[in-house]
C-alpha cells in the first residue's frame, strides 16, 4: 500500500517540532544547571533541596541545620 504523499510534509513538520522542543528543553536544563552551579554552596544546597528534591522549607532547614528563614520564607 502506497503512503499518501499529502500527509508527509505534515508528519515531517510535526517531527521537526518535537526535535525543536527537545533541543529547547535540553538547552533550558543546561542553563538551569549552570545557574545552580554558579550559586554559593549554601544557596545551591537550598535550591537543590527545595526546588529539585521538593523538600519543604522546614525539612531543608533541618537538613542544612539552619533557621527556616535562611532557606525560605518562614
Helices and strands as residue ranges (DSSP letters): H 5-38, H 41-47, I 48-52, H 57-64, H 68-71
